[in-house]
Amino acid sequence: MITTPRRRALVLGGAAVVLLAAMLVSILVGPAGLTPQAVLLDIADRLPFVDVDSGLSTRQQAILWNIRMPRVVLGVLVGAMLAVAGAAYQGVFRNPLADPYLLGVSSGAGLGATLAIVVGGAAGFAGVPVAAFAGGLLAVGATYALGRSVGGVRSEVVIILAGVAVAAFANAIQTFFMQLHDDTLRQVYSWMLGRLSTDGWSDVVVVLPYVVVAVAVIALHRRTLDVMAVGDVEAASLGIHPARVRLLLVCVATLGTAAVVSASGLIGFVGIVVPHAVRLLVGPGHRMLLPLSLMVGATFLVLADVLARSVMSPSELPIGVVTAAIGAPFFLVVLRRSRGA
Amino acid sequence: MPADLESLASTAVTCRGVGAARGGVDVLHDVDLTVATGAWVSLVGPNGSGKTTLLHVLAGLVPSTGHVRVASVTPGRGGRRATARAVALMPQRPVVPEGVTVEELVRLGRTPHIARFGSETGHDRAVVDRVIERLELEPFTRRFATDLSGGELQRVVLARALAQEPQVLLLDEPTSALDIGHQQQVLELVDSMRTEGELTVIAAMHDLTSAAQYGDRLVLLDRGRVVADGPPAEVLTVDRIGQVYGARVEVLDRPAGRAVLPLRDPWKDA
């Protein structure tokens, strides 16, 4: 749809500017009294060979660099990963309802987190990210193994159905443990609804390598994903291996998704809605779809976090509530406009 | 052995003792087939006789037993990309992705020529432009493939196959969605591409009359076996069509070739 290189660059550049603006807004919102000018100066001060005085107090600098900044960067990583993984899932499964949670990563992570909280008690909460990561990967592994063992001609449909079964099973066990230990219900729910943490850079450092690798591998396959759109038989006759591509991309997308889920909980709606909204705007070609989904997903999550922090300040709304509450109507507007045009 | 080398060079397709299964059921048995470079072979036979499966074997899309060689590659084992540069398949019911334009769909034909993670070169774009011009698709390039009529779509999918610059072109019911005029247009077009460019055509066809008009040679499949192979006049006899298809027909010899006409059951009206 968008064909000329000039227009492509314009759209991507515009999206990047909007993302940076959203990040700045997110850094500024809150009770510490940071001004845009001071924040920008302080960022500039950190660059090599630049030495300026931003006028921020030591306490304000600590808030900026150890609380606000890591949270915003984490939001960017989570939003970008979920949106890109969603685009990849929708591409390899040729299914508009596919999202990164399709094959059970969310249910597995939910079960893992619940077990960590139930078994470990207060200390278990620290183990939630690891347990969620492991649970998510295990669930998707089980889905793939089950789907493979059934096989059949329409293998991608079989795998999706296996994912439904694995998710239902994991949910059942999770509910069982939650009923058994109803004192942990609140903790489990608050994790499942998603939140961006504020304890320094540790989450960012853990999540970053997974996101970089996953996004890079998916981006390398942008052209292959376009070919996948014509179905397995025709794609194979054009010289690619659909089953191999699907397995590889599901693996990296799941790895990245499990990593961000372990850090931020189950933030719904981003993975399914952002790629669709972007597709309605620029068409299905992955050369535009992937980078734009990345930036729109990141922007969306950063702004959702701003709302989550400020609507009921000083208490926080779960960010998953905000993404769904804002995302659903926004998506309907995009859908209506694109169909009417 | 110069004679052997010569025959190798002028052979586009060789199958010896080829079998294939689908969903655990054997659908091709012991197929022998040798096709000379630049020939047009029409595959005929009733529904479910194995025409599509044989084409898919030649394109390396289903595993097979026996010996298969297509334009110096072994489909399925010789690597998908190398196979897709040698053989192109025009599918019977193409999948039409939403939101994709005609030009984008035709460009996918260059996939086996583009480095795995690379992008199109000027040469790739030139090939696509030439094919689009040749098939008179210029007015459609910006349109969504989902908005095309059946006949336009068939031409687009043919264009994609030709953009692969194959040595062997496999057509699976190329004219099933076309009216009689467009049928002729598409078949004539393929035939002129064949004579211009050393293209070998193997086409599964339902319409026996056009199969005979365009094919130098007919291969008749029945329940996965080759039951007749030769010039149209030898293959299309009243008895054989009755046997294999369970159809009552008469055949007419016309200057353009043998024509097959269906007959009505004479007892029906009595």
Chai-1 contact restraints between the chains, C-beta under 6 A:
chainA,res_idxA,chainB,res_idxB,connection_type,confidence,min_distance_angstrom,max_distance_angstrom,comment,restraint_id
A,L220,B,F117,contact,1.0,0.0,6.0,A-B,restraint_1
A,V227,B,L108,contact,1.0,0.0,6.0,A-B,restraint_2
A,V227,B,T111,contact,1.0,0.0,6.0,A-B,restraint_3
A,A229,B,P97,contact,1.0,0.0,6.0,A-B,restraint_4
A,V230,B,V95,contact,1.0,0.0,6.0,A-B,restraint_5
A,G231,B,V95,contact,1.0,0.0,6.0,A-B,restraint_6
A,E234,B,P91,contact,1.0,0.0,6.0,A-B,restraint_7
A,E234,B,V95,contact,1.0,0.0,6.0,A-B,restraint_8
A,A236,B,L61,contact,1.0,0.0,6.0,A-B,restraint_9
A,S237,B,A59,contact,1.0,0.0,6.0,A-B,restraint_10
A,S237,B,L89,contact,1.0,0.0,6.0,A-B,restraint_11
A,L238,B,A84,contact,1.0,0.0,6.0,A-B,restraint_12
A,L238,B,L108,contact,1.0,0.0,6.0,A-B,restraint_13
A,L238,B,T111,contact,1.0,0.0,6.0,A-B,restraint_14
A,G239,B,R80,contact,1.0,0.0,6.0,A-B,restraint_15
A,G239,B,R81,contact,1.0,0.0,6.0,A-B,restraint_16
A,G239,B,A84,contact,1.0,0.0,6.0,A-B,restraint_17
A,G239,B,T111,contact,1.0,0.0,6.0,A-B,restraint_18
A,G239,B,P112,contact,1.0,0.0,6.0,A-B,restraint_19
A,H241,B,R80,contact,1.0,0.0,6.0,A-B,restraint_20
A,G283,B,G99,contact,1.0,0.0,6.0,A-B,restraint_21
A,P284,B,G99,contact,1.0,0.0,6.0,A-B,restraint_22
